[in-house]
Amino acid sequence: MTVRTPKLVVLGSINMDLVVRCTAIPTPGQTVMASSSNEFCGGKGANQAVAASMVNAQVDMIGCVGSDAFADRLIENLRQHRVGTEHIERSGEASSGLAVIAVDDRGQNSIMVVAGANACITRDQVENARALIASSDVLLVQLEIPIEAVLTGIQIAKEEGVRVILDPAPALTHCPAELFQVDLICPNESEAAAMVGHAVDTYETAISAAHTLQSRGALHVAVTMGDKGTILLTGSDHHVVPAFDINAVDSTAAGDAFAGALAVHWSEHGCLVDAVRFANAAGALAASRRGAQSSMASYHEIETLWRTKK
C-alpha cells in the first residue's frame, strides 16, 4: 500500500539564533564567561518546518524575514531542507528575527527573542495563503508572531477543514478564546502553567491543566514534561507517554522537533498516542545534539529509537 506524503503548512517565526555556551546561565546582575558562541538558523516556526521535512512531509512556510544579511541565509537554509518559501515575505522596515540563547553544561537553556520581521506578518499575508492552507493536511502554529496572524490562520484552517496544531510558545497568560479552537495544543510545563494559572510540575497537575485547556476548546492536549514524558488527553482519557533516556546537551529545539514530528506522524498514521511516542523520540534525539535545525533527526533515526524502546 502506498502511503500518501503528509502536507503541512507552518505559520510562524524565522530567526537567526546566537547560541552562547556557558557553565551556568547567569542570574540577574551576574556576569559569566562563556566557552563558545555560534550562529544557527532557527525560529520556532522554521525549526518545526525543518523537523517536519526531516520526517518526509511536504512542508511550506508562511513567515517574514528582513532585508538584511541574515535574510538570504535563512531562506536558503529552508530551501535546502525542502521547505517551500513562496509565502515568506521580506520586510523593508525590520531586521530578521534574532534569538539569543544561553545553554548550560546540563543542556538547559534560557532564550531571549527579538521579533524583528516576524512582527510584520499580517492578517492579509495569511489570507493570501488561504489556498495553500486549504490544500494541506495540517496547519502548525506558534506564538512568536502577531496573535492576529495566528488567529487568522486558525480561522482559515477551520473553515477549510484542515487540522490545526498549536504550540503555545512563548507562553501567554491572557489568551483570546479563539486561540483554543484547535485540534491539538501542546504546551510544555511552564507554558501550561501560564495559561491555567497554577503550577504544572507533576502528572496530577499536568492532567488538571490539560482538562482546563480542553474545556476552553482544544480537542486534544499534550503537555510535554521533559524527562517525565508527556501527558496526553484525548477525549476523557489521559495517557502518560514515557520519555526516552538520553544524554541532553542542548534542549533548545527539542520542543520544536516534538511538534514537527507529531504533526507528520499523526497525519500519516492517525493514532495520536503513537504520534506522541514518535514525537518524544524526535525531541530526545534533538536534545542530544547541539543547535536547532541542525539537531533534527531523520525519520529512520527516530523510528530506530522508538522501535528499540517501544
C-alpha positions in Angstrom: 0.0 0.0 0.0 1.3 3.5 -0.9 1.3 6.0 1.9 0.5 9.5 0.9 3.0 12.1 1.8 1.5 14.4 4.5 1.3 18.1 3.5 2.0 20.6 6.3 1.9 24.4 6.4 3.8 26.1 9.2 2.8 29.6 10.1 5.5 31.1 12.3 8.8 32.7 13.1 12.1 32.6 11.3 15.1 33.7 13.4 18.9 33.7 13.4 20.0 32.0 16.7 23.0 33.3 18.5 23.9 30.4 20.9 26.3 31.1 23.8 27.5 28.1 25.8 28.4 28.6 29.5 28.9 26.6 32.7 25.8 28.1 34.2 23.1 30.5 32.9 23.7 33.9 34.6 21.3 35.2 37.2 20.2 38.9 37.3 23.3 41.0 38.0 25.7 38.2 37.4 28.4 38.1 34.6 29.8 34.7 33.5 32.4 33.8 31.0 31.1 31.8 28.0 33.0 29.0 26.4 31.8 29.5 22.8 29.3 31.2 20.5 27.7 30.0 17.3 25.1 31.2 14.7 22.3 28.8 13.7 19.2 29.2 11.6 16.2 29.0 13.9 12.9 30.4 15.0 10.2 28.1 16.3 8.3 28.1 13.0 11.3 27.4 10.9 12.5 24.8 13.3 9.2 23.0 13.2 9.1 23.2 9.4 12.5 21.6 9.1 11.6 18.9 11.7 8.6 18.0 9.7 10.5 17.9 6.4 13.1 15.7 8.0 10.4 13.1 8.6 9.4 13.1 5.0 6.5 15.6 4.9 5.8 18.1 2.2 6.2 21.4 4.0 5.5 25.0 3.1 6.1 28.0 5.4 4.3 31.3 5.9 6.6 33.9 7.5 8.6 37.1 7.2 12.3 38.0 7.2 14.1 41.3 6.9 16.2 42.7 4.1 19.5 42.2 6.0 22.4 39.8 5.6 20.6 37.1 7.6 17.6 37.0 5.4 19.1 35.2 2.4 20.8 32.7 4.7 17.5 32.0 6.5 15.5 31.4 3.3 18.3 29.4 1.6 18.5 27.2 4.6 14.8 26.4 4.5 15.1 25.6 0.8 18.0 23.3 1.4 15.7 21.4 3.8 13.0 21.1 1.1 10.7 23.7 2.8 8.6 25.8 0.4 9.3 29.5 0.8 6.9 31.1 -1.7 4.8 32.6 1.1 7.8 34.1 3.1 7.9 37.9 2.6 10.7 40.3 3.1 10.2 43.4 5.3 11.9 46.6 4.3 11.3 48.1 7.7 12.5 45.5 10.2 15.6 43.2 10.5 15.3 39.5 10.6 14.3 37.9 13.9 17.0 37.2 16.3 17.2 34.8 19.3 20.0 34.9 21.9 20.2 31.5 23.6 22.3 30.7 26.6 22.9 26.9 27.1 24.5 25.5 30.2 26.5 22.3 30.8 23.4 20.3 31.5 21.8 21.3 28.2 19.2 23.6 29.8 18.6 26.9 28.1 17.4 30.4 28.5 16.2 32.3 25.5 15.6 36.0 24.6 13.9 36.7 21.3 13.9 39.9 19.2 10.8 39.6 16.9 12.1 41.8 14.1 10.4 41.0 10.8 8.3 38.3 12.5 6.2 41.1 13.9 5.4 42.2 10.4 3.3 39.2 9.5 -0.3 40.4 8.8 -3.8 39.0 8.5 -3.6 39.9 4.8 -0.4 37.8 4.3 -2.1 34.8 5.9 -5.3 35.3 4.0 -3.3 35.4 0.8 -2.1 31.9 1.7 -5.6 30.5 2.1 -5.3 28.2 -0.9 -2.1 26.8 0.4 -3.6 26.2 3.8 -6.7 24.6 2.3 -4.6 22.2 0.3 -2.7 21.0 3.4 -3.4 18.3 6.0 -2.2 20.2 9.0 -1.6 23.9 9.9 1.1 24.2 12.6 1.3 27.5 14.5 3.2 29.0 17.4 3.1 32.4 19.2 6.3 34.1 18.1 4.3 36.1 15.5 1.4 38.6 16.0 -1.6 36.9 17.6 -3.9 38.4 14.9 -2.0 36.4 12.3 -2.2 33.2 14.3 -5.9 33.6 14.8 -6.4 34.3 11.1 -4.6 31.1 10.3 -6.6 29.1 12.8 -9.9 30.5 11.4 -8.9 29.8 7.8 -7.9 26.2 8.6 -11.1 25.5 10.5 -13.2 27.0 7.6 -11.2 24.8 5.1 -11.5 21.6 7.2 -7.7 21.5 8.0 -6.4 20.1 11.2 -4.7 22.7 13.5 -1.9 22.1 16.0 -0.9 24.9 18.3 2.5 25.1 20.1 1.7 27.9 22.6 5.2 29.3 22.9 6.2 31.7 24.1 3.7 31.4 27.0 0.8 33.8 27.2 -1.1 34.5 30.5 -4.1 36.0 28.8 -5.2 34.1 25.7 -8.1 35.0 23.4 -10.8 32.3 23.4 -10.3 31.7 19.7 -6.8 30.5 20.3 -8.0 27.3 21.9 -10.2 26.3 18.9 -7.6 23.8 17.7 -7.4 20.1 17.2 -4.3 19.8 19.5 -2.5 22.2 21.8 0.9 21.0 23.0 2.4 23.3 25.8 5.3 22.4 28.0 5.0 22.7 31.8 5.8 26.4 32.1 3.5 27.3 29.2 0.7 25.2 30.6 1.1 26.8 34.0 1.0 30.3 32.5 -2.3 29.5 30.7 -4.1 27.8 33.6 -2.7 29.9 36.5 -1.3 27.1 38.7 2.0 25.1 38.8 2.4 22.2 36.4 5.2 20.0 37.7 3.6 16.6 38.4 1.4 14.2 36.4 -1.6 15.2 38.5 -1.2 19.0 37.9 -0.5 18.3 34.2 -3.6 16.3 33.9 -5.6 19.0 35.6 -4.1 21.6 33.3 -4.9 19.5 30.2 -8.6 19.3 31.3 -8.7 23.0 31.8 -7.3 23.6 28.3 -9.7 21.1 26.8 -12.6 22.9 28.5 -11.6 26.1 26.7 -12.0 24.4 23.3 -8.9 22.3 22.4 -10.0 18.9 21.2 -6.8 17.2 22.4 -4.0 18.3 24.8 -0.4 17.1 25.1 1.6 18.6 28.0 5.3 17.9 27.5 7.3 17.4 30.7 10.9 16.8 29.7 12.3 13.7 31.2 9.0 12.9 32.8 7.4 12.3 29.4 4.2 13.7 28.0 0.7 13.8 29.4 -1.8 13.3 26.5 -5.5 14.0 27.0 -7.8 12.6 24.2 -11.5 13.0 25.0 -11.9 11.9 28.6 -8.9 9.5 28.5 -5.4 10.5 29.6 -2.1 8.8 28.8 1.3 9.0 30.3 3.7 8.7 27.4 7.2 8.0 28.7 10.3 9.9 27.7 13.4 8.4 26.3 16.6 8.3 28.3 19.2 10.4 26.5 22.3 12.5 27.4 20.9 16.0 26.9 23.4 18.5 25.6 21.1 21.2 24.2 17.3 21.3 24.6 16.8 24.4 22.5 14.9 22.8 19.7 13.6 19.7 21.5 10.0 21.1 21.7 10.1 22.1 18.0 11.3 18.6 17.0 8.4 17.2 19.0 5.8 19.4 17.4 7.0 18.8 13.8 7.4 15.0 14.2 4.0 14.8 16.0 2.2 16.7 13.2 3.6 14.4 10.5 3.1 11.1 12.3 -0.4 11.9 13.4 -1.4 13.0 9.9 0.2 9.9 8.3 -0.9 7.2 10.7 -3.9 8.6 12.6 -3.1 7.3 16.1 -2.3 10.3 18.4 -0.8 8.1 21.2 1.7 6.6 18.7 2.3 10.1 17.3 3.3 11.4 20.8 5.6 8.4 21.3 7.3 9.1 18.0 7.5 12.8 18.8 9.0 12.1 22.2 11.8 10.2 20.4 12.3 13.1 18.0 12.6 15.5 20.9 15.0 13.3 22.7 17.3 13.0 19.7 17.2 16.8 19.2 18.2 17.4 22.8 21.1 15.0 22.4 22.7 17.3 19.7 23.8 20.9 19.5 22.0 23.5 17.6 18.4 24.0 16.5 17.6 22.8 12.9 21.0 21.0 12.8 19.8 18.8 15.7 16.7 17.5 13.9 16.7 13.7 13.3 15.6 11.8 10.2 12.6 9.5 10.1 14.9 6.5 10.2 16.8 7.7 13.3 13.6 8.5 15.2 11.9 5.2 14.1 15.0 3.3 15.2 15.0 4.8 18.7 11.2 4.5 19.0 11.2 0.8 18.0 14.1 0.0 20.2 12.4 1.4 23.3 8.8 0.5 22.4 
